[in-house]
Amino acid sequence: MTTDTDPGAGTGAGADAGTALARCAALAALSSRPDAIERVHLTPEHARANALVGTWMEQAGLRAWQDAAGNQCGRREGVAPGLPALLLGSHLDTVPDAGRYDGPLGVVMALAVAERLRGRDLPFALEVVGFGDEEGARFGAALLGSRALAGTWDEAWWGLTDRDGTTLREAFVAFGLDPARVGEAARRPEELVGYLEAHIEQGPHLEAADASLGYVTTIAGARRFVLSVHGEARHAGGTPYSRRRDALVGASEVVTAVERLARATGDHGCIATVGRIEVTPGAVNVVPGRADLTLDLRAATDAERDAMWETMRAEAAALCAARGLGLEVVETHSAPAVPCAPWLQQAVVAGIATTGDAEPRGLWSRAGHDAMAVAAVTDVAMLFLRCSDGISHHPDEDVREVDVARGIDALEEAVLAVAAVVAGRGAA
């Protein structure tokens, strides 16, 4: 019997868009907060989400298990046991005060495709994965689930702590996982055919084009910095302007320069964001002696991103020097851009074409995704769905049922296109 927390159970209806959306709603109810959606890594809500998705996997004819890193996995064999697998999936964790589609929609769409292909002989095993941590909302390091699967786990992460002081190692143990066995989640390249991920666009471009679907060309490479502007803290009333070395004013000029330089590259150019600024000593009657600001810089290619950074750094240094201020830069994060594999892109394009869009739009993803991590072990490609007003990481995140229906159709056809390529390789 179908229940509110088990949409599609026993009905064979799990392959349609309505059921996919109902399943997103069921996952949204698994939250640590009564007033918002918040489901972070290695929490009771994470465990409940894995259990629920595991049930749906079994209903779709998959063998379900939780891997050594806390990812929820399901598999159905191909024409012969033990064949390499085509992975479909996304993530089950959320940011605080999240929407219900970023991540989970890709998982339930993958399940819909798995159910549709239940009786189909494929030249590979079909697997669905719900990654436990993409957002990094609890421990600060993102993509923990997909990095474990890709075999790029960093032992230094065990010492990361959440806001309550719990270490990642302690959280693993409390979740029922063995930190010493995390390596068992890693997959080898020869075990995989590729990875396809469906995801909301998290931007306005598909909606502006009145298009349901698009394909991803590359996933942005990001670099993050802390820029520290050093001046001199002095009395706000007693220090004339000619004697001031105001770190906050200098930092403000840097912020506006960052925006100006990035905006000049256009809608399809670099994206730069100053997300936080902290002032020392931070008193109402003291000229700021230091200002620390963060910079997140992204572009479709590493070359574009790095060239923009050099321009921004030079301009920031010049602005600070003109005011007698010092500038210190620390890079805190660097991830290369990840191009999607052309042959898998073509499969996604072919899938979209079957929904009536013969010339789908290729978009570079400004946001990071699990596919970035999985690319270390196998080829990846992504299908984007239109989302309302481009809003994501917000409770107003929304999608249209017609787009989800087309997305499931396109993802199914993409899997079949991959099957044709793999079968052709075998025949050759």
Order of alpha helices (4+ residues) and beta strands (2+ residues): alpha-alpha-beta-beta-beta-alpha-beta-alpha-alpha-beta-alpha-beta-beta-beta-alpha-beta-beta-beta-beta-alpha-beta-beta-alpha-beta-alpha-beta-alpha
